[in-house]
Structures are given as C-alpha cells and as structure tokens.
Amino acid sequence: MQAEQLYQSPNKLAPLYSRFKVAERLLLTGHSHQAWPDCAFDGQVLAWEDAACYVDEKWERAFAQAQAVKAGFADLIEDHERNITLGSNTHELVTKFLSALPLGKRPKLITTDGEFHTIRRQLDRLGEEGVQIIKVPSSPAADLVERMRSAIDEKTAAVLISKVFYHSAVIVKDLDRLADRCQEVGAELLVDAYHALNVVPFSVTSEGLASAFIVGGGYKYCQLGEGNCFLRVPPGCTLRPVITGWFAEFDILSQQRQDNRVPYPSDAARFAGSTYDPTSHYRGAKVFEFFHRYQLSPEFLRTINQHQVKHLMSCFDALDVNPTLIDYDRSIAPDDRGGFLVLHTPHAHILQHLLKQRGVHTDHRGTSLRLGPAPYLSDAQLSTAMQILGEILRERF
C-alpha cells in the first residue's frame, strides 16, 4: 500500500472500516478514539463463541489472545514480550508502579504540569497524603529534560513524564538523559508513551530507555479499543508492588512458599493483575494482525500522519482568520509535533460543540481544540472539516 493511496478520495483503507462508516463521517478524533477495522468485530464474536463453546476452559484460548497483544505492543516499542504485562487501563498499571516505590525512604515524585489526568490526579492525591510532588513546567520543551534532571536527587523515588504531551502534541526528546540521571541516584523512570504508540516511532533501544518503565495502550492510534493497556517493566526488576493481583502468582500457585513473604515472578508478570474480560484481547489480537497484514508500520503511519497534519495546517492558514481568535503554535517544528493538531482558542469548548453539530468530530482540552486525523481519512475529508470550521468562525465570531 502506497501513502498516496491514502491521501486520495476514496481512501484505500476506508472500506476496511465500513462498520464505523469512516468514508461518510468526518472523524477527527484520531488522537483519542480511532475507528476499529471491521476485523475487530470478528474478534469480539470469537470471544463470545469461545466462551459459549468452552466455558471455563476458554482461558487457554484467551491467554493466547493476550500473548498476541503482548507481542503486538512489544513490537511497537521494539522490546521483548517478556517485559510486557497487560492491564485494562493505564491507571491500574500506574498505581501498581507507584505502590512498588519506597516512598517512606524516598518521598519525592517528579513530573510535569502537562501529564494526562491518569497520572496528574493520582499524584495530586498522593500529595495530599504527604508525598512531595514536584511539577516541572512542560513548556518550553526544549530544556524540559535538563530542568527535570536538576530536580532529581537521592530523595526522588521516581520521575513520571510523557513522550508526547496530550494537550499540545509536543514530542519530548532526550529522555535517555532522564534515564541516566535516575540511574545515578537510584530512582525509577516511568514514560507515558500513549500518544506516541503507532503514530510516532518509539524504540526502547533508540530512546535509551532500557532501564525505564513504559506505560501505554491501544485506545488511540492502535485502534484496539478499550481494555488494552500495557506496562513495560525493565529486565531484572525486583520491585514488589503492594497492589498486586493473583495472576502475579499464577505460575507458582502449586509451589510451596519458602517463607511468609508474598512471592513475585522474575519478569514483568510481577505487575500482573487478576481476572479480566478477555474480549478486548480477542479484538486487539485481530487488529494487530490487521496492521501486520497491510504493513501499517509506525514509520509508515508517521509519514501519513505528518502529511495529514501539514494538510490541516495549510487548510487552516488558507482561512486567514485573526490569530488572536484561534491559531496553532507555529514555533513547533514538524518533527517535534505528535499525531494531532492543536488550535489554541478561548472558544475551544463552543467550537467543538458547533463542529459536532455540523458533523465534524473533534475534542477539546481547556483552550485547546484538538484535531486528530487518521489513516483512513482522505485529504478531501480533512479539507472539508477545515472549511466547516472556517464557516463557523465567520458566522459566529
């Protein structure tokens, strides 16, 4: 499949998403909830059929689906699947990570003011209980890593930071320098890679993050839907999360304990949870297979996405609107921008509402109107969406 075939109208991928009717709708929600390919429906049906046929013996088949999802995530970050544990959502995984930290001896957590609510809310609550939460301003991004490095000391238990900020789409570089500093003082590093996965190529090795925890999921650019999240655990990790599920003991249940301590496995399964709805993994396994079959690699999808974001920017520029009313951050270089376009405006909420009334699906965060293209949308659809935005701006503002 050639990139140009996805810019044209009709988009060559669109028929493979017929249930979401992507060719008939202006779904600029690619940064939040991408459409699922039709094969995802087959996965959900298979989950039901396996349950009906095998009842409680379905789990052997369900675990095979989970293994396929692990392998899919491992491929995306160029790591080994033994370093991956799965969870229904990132909060479940982040709280396990936090529960493993020696906060009594190291009461400091360092993060940014640009983290998604999963991390932001949980750290705020820990702060109410006496944990020292240091929030480093996420802007300017150019010297963010150095500013965070300077805040790390022997009292730091962990650093938590995004690879791509959800509110600005800015890509954070030089995370390896954070990893190095954390290792120097014995702190842990957790990278939220959700807004990078499958749209900004992300490699554990290339990023220099062999020692880091990495959290992410499939709800956005991976098209896996809900219930498909992962935590990458560094090899050799000996942390013992206080919040722990019985699946972390699954392989050693029949063994006799050597002492009264709760046992943990030697790999990423030490952060495993417990019984879950496996339907999401059936769906996820089908979608990962779909991406492989059509050679939709992160590098290829990055090419598509950058073209689409640039096209949106060009269409916006052609509207020639007052930049004090609405504009994007023109200081962000193309290579530093993630998978969506942010239009800054005090009217983000009302604009999102008015766009939806006219069939353009977007979202907003505060004063940021977020427009997220996806590989199944044509250039013509993106142009139409921006034209509708222009009409609204002229009529209402």
C-alpha positions, 0 to 999 in steps of 0.5 A: 500500500502506497501513502498516496493511496491514502491521501486520495478520495476514496481512501484505500483503507476506508472500506476496511472500516465500513462498520464505523462508516469512516468514508461518510463521517468526518472523524477527527478524533484520531488522537483519542478514539480511532475507528476499529477495522471491521476485523475487530468485530470478528474478534469480539464474536470469537470471544463470545463463541469461545466462551459459549463453546468452552466455558471455563476452559476458554482461558487457554484460548484467551491467554493466547489472545493476550500473548498476541497483544503482548507481542503486538505492543512489544513490537511497537516499542521494539522490546521483548514480550517478556517485559510486557504485562497487560492491564485494562487501563493505564491507571491500574498499571500506574498505581501498581508502579507507584505502590512498588516505590519506597516512598517512606525512604524516598518521598519525592515524585517528579513530573510535569504540569502537562501529564494526562489526568491518569497520572496528574490526579493520582499524584495530586492525591498522593500529595495530599497524603504527604508525598512531595510532588514536584511539577516541572513546567512542560513548556518550553520543551526544549530544556524540559529534560535538563530542568527535570534532571536538576530536580532529581536527587537521592530523595526522588523515588521516581520521575513520571513524564510523557513522550508526547504531551496530550494537550499540545502534541509536543514530542519530548526528546532526550529522555535517555538523559532522564534515564541516566540521571535516575540511574545515578541516584537510584530512582525509577523512570516511568514514560507515558508513551500513549500518544506516541504508540503507532503514530510516532516511532518509539524504540526502547533501544533508540530512546535509551530507555532500557532501564525505564518503565513504559506505560501505554495502550491501544485506545488511540492510534492502535485502534484496539479499543478499550481494555488494552493497556500495557506496562513495560517493566525493565529486565531484572526488576525486583520491585514488589508492588503492594497492589498486586493481583493473583495472576502475579502468582499464577505460575507458582500457585502449586509451589510451596512458599519458602517463607511468609513473604508474598512471592513475585515472578522474575519478569514483568508478570510481577505487575500482573493483575487478576481476572479480566474480560478477555474480549478486548484481547480477542479484538486487539489480537485481530487488529494487530494482525490487521496492521501486520497484514497491510504493513501499517508500520509506525514509520509508515503511519508517521509519514501519513500522519505528518502529511495529514497534519501539514494538510490541516495546517495549510487548510487552516492558514488558507482561512486567514482568520485573526490569530488572536481568535484561534491559531496553532503554535507555529514555533513547533517544528514538524518533527517535534509535533505528535499525531494531532493538531492543536488550535489554541482558542478561548472558544475551544469548548463552543467550537467543538460543540458547533463542529459536532453539530455540523458533523465534524468530530473533534475534542477539546482540552481547556483552550485547546481544540484538538484535531486528530486525523487518521489513516483512513481519512482522505485529504478531501475529508480533512479539507472539508472539516477545515472549511466547516470550521472556517464557516463557523468562525465567520458566522459566529465570531 
